[in-house]
Amino acid sequence: MDPSTWQRPGLRAALLYAVAAGLLGSIVSAVSRLELSRRAVPDRSLPDGPVIVVANHTSFADGILLALVGRRLGRSLRLMATGGVFRSGLVGPVVRRLGFIPVLRGTDAASGSLDAAATALAAGEAVGLFPEGRITRHPQHWPERSKTGAVRLALRTGAPVVPVALVGAHQVVGTTGIVSRLLRNTVLRPRVRVAVGEPIDVRRLAGVAGDETVDDATVRRVADEVMGALVSQVAELRGEPAPFPTGVPEEALSA
């Protein structure tokens, strides 16, 4: 699938999304307790119109959890997911129908992912993504420093960014022992705590009024500020200070 050929899902896809969310919600409820912190949710849930939802990434379950959070907040998120998901014979056709967007890292089509996301936002959709670009490699599951794609997308489209913190998702599905962990979770369901932040106007942070060109240093600064808001929410849910307020840098992971 060429990411730049994204098309807005129709009514059948909306019905499929509702059915899939209901089914997956039941499965998630059987192996975890998803707790949404209502006090941190904006008055109107997620904003109407184009919006970019960013979350920290600790588990293979994060995509499903973030989609369910979006449904609870009144929006069907069009998630940006790794290209491998789309190559799956069983899952691929479903996520394509749902309007998910493939992220083809390391290929000539990688830039098309942001083009597809921009097209979805222009259609008034809510796009969800994980700005770290991978499951965190920090041993205590703190968020890594973000890539700049989410901020570049927000600068390009003017869509607000809403940070969503997920704490405890790594206890639902880890990187090893997946089956045994899920079986255990049917008896001892782990808590997944969720906090939703206020929308962030990225163009205001960058000091631009429209789709003006922004230099790389400013993009990096704004990306760190947005990630800082997300890390702060994670730290609040965990009840402890973050070791790196804007995300764990690569050099700290390899130390």
C-alpha positions, -999 to +999 in steps of 0.1 A: +000+000+000+013+034-010+008+056+022+001+086+000-030+070-014-050+072+019-087+076+014-113+084+041-131+053+053-169+051+046-199+040+066-190+003+063-156+010+078-172+030+106-194+000+114-164-023+112-145+000+136-173-001+161-175-039+159-138-043+162-136-019+191-164-037+209-147-071+204-112-059+213-126-040+242-140-072+256-107-090+252-088-062+268-112-061+297-105-098+302-068-093+306-065-058+320-082-029+337-082+003+315-086+033+338-091+066+322-083+096+344-113+118+337-100+148+356-073+152+330-096+150+300-105+182+283-142+193+287-151+182+252-131+150+252-109+150+221-114+181+200-136+180+169-119+181+135-083+173+128-063+163+158-030+144+164-030+121+194+004+111+207+012+084+233+042+068+250+051+033+238+059+004+262+040-026+248+027-044+217-008-037+231-004+001+229-021+004+195-052-014+206-053+005+240-049+039+223-076+031+198-099+021+227-091+053+246-099+073+214-133+056+212-140+064+249-132+100+241-155+101+211-131+096+182-121+068+159-083+072+156-065+065+123-034+050+138+000+052+122+013+016+124+044-002+113+043-016+078+045-052+091+010-049+104-003-042+069+016-072+054-003-096+077-028-117+057-053-116+086-049-081+101-037-062+070-070-059+051-088-049+083-065-021+093-065-008+057-103-007+057-102+012+091-081+039+076-049+031+095-017+045+080+014+024+073+048+037+084+073+023+061+106+030+079+138+028+059+122+028+025+117+053-003+080+055+007+087+065+043+079+102+036+045+091+022+034+082+057+033+119+067+016+127+034-011+101+042-015+114+077-018+150+064-045+138+040-064+122+068-061+154+089-073+175+060-104+152+060-110+161+096-098+128+111-080+121+143-046+105+138-029+086+165+009+078+167+038+070+190+064+097+186+092+075+200+089+055+169+094+022+187+087+005+221+109+021+246+142+003+254+145+019+288+146-008+315+121+011+337+098+018+307+103+056+307+095+072+273+124+078+250+131+112+234+107+116+205+113+117+168+101+150+151+074+135+128+044+144+150+055+180+153+063+183+116+028+170+109+012+195+133+032+224+118+022+213+083-015+209+090-022+232+120-038+203+139-035+204+177-015+177+195-031+158+224-007+138+246-020+105+261+000+088+288-003+050+292+011+034+323+010-003+329+006-015+293+038-034+294+022-057+320-005-066+296+017-077+267+055-077+271+082-083+245+087-119+257+064-146+272+033-131+256+010-162+259+019-170+295+015-134+305-019-131+289-030-163+306-019-150+339-036-117+333-070-134+330-067-141+368-046-111+380-056-083+357-030-055+356-041-019+357-035+004+327-038+039+338-045+066+312-042+104+314-052+127+286-037+162+284-049+195+270-045+201+233-012+217+223-009+244+196+024+234+180+025+264+156+022+288+186+051+270+203+071+274+172+062+311+169+046+308+134+011+318+124+006+296+094+024+270+073+057+290+073+089+271+070+104+262+104+141+255+109+152+221+122+164+235+155+130+250+162+113+217+152+136+198+176+129+223+204+091+220+200+093+182+197+110+182+231+084+205+246+056+183+234+073+152+246+080+169+279+042+173+284+037+136+277+066+126+300+051+148+327+018+130+325+036+096+327+055+107+357+023+120+374+006+086+369+036+067+381+040+090+411+077+096+406+100+121+388+111+112+353+148+107+350+148+126+317+120+153+315+119+153+277+125+116+271+154+092+275+181+102+249+198+075+228+231+079+245+216+071+279+201+039+265+235+027+252+254+037+283 
